[in-house]
């Protein structure tokens, strides 16, 4: 199941991502590019940590800042 998300991302990063999608043979979608990048980063962080992150407690949001 896919879920629509809305995040603020620096404009230069968005433009680079769009350029990457455009110039990549087979044209993966921007959503696929972002999903793959997130998955690879999370996997790397979990590998460094030595275990997966536990689920957040009910009602908890991220501890990071948006913006």
N, C-alpha and C positions, 0 to 999 in steps of 0.2 A: 504494500500500500504506500502510495506517495502522499506527501503532505505539502501544501503550499506554505512557504515562509517568506517573511519580509524583513530584510536586514539592510542597514545602511553600510555601504561599502565605498571606499575612496574611489572617486571617479576615474583616476588613472588605472586602478586595478580592474575596474569594470571594462574600460576600453581595451586594455591588454587582453582580457579574457575574450572579448568579442573578436579581437583580431586573431587570437589563437584559434577560435572556433572557425572563423572564416578561412584561414590559411591551412587548416588541417585537412588532409585528404579524407574524404568520407564525411566531412562536416558533422562532428558530434554536436549535440545540442549544448547550449550554454548550461542548461540544468544538469546535463550529464557530466560536463566538465567540473562544475562546482561540487556535485555529489562525489565524484571520484577524488577530487582534491581533499574534501572534508574527510572522507573515509581513510585516505592514506595518512593524513595528519593525525587523526584519532588513533589509528593503528600504531603509528610511530610513538605517540605519547603513551599509549598503554604498554607498548614494548619496553620503553624506558622505565616505566613505573613497575613493570614486572607482573602486572595483572590488570584486568579490565576495571574501568571506573564503575563503582556501584551506582545503582539507580538513585536519583534524587529523592529525598523524602517528599511525601505528598504536599503539593502546594509550593514547593521550593522553586525559585527561579535561579538563573545563573548568578554566580557571585561576581562575574565580570561586569564591566561597564559598557554600555552601548554608546557609540558616538565617536 
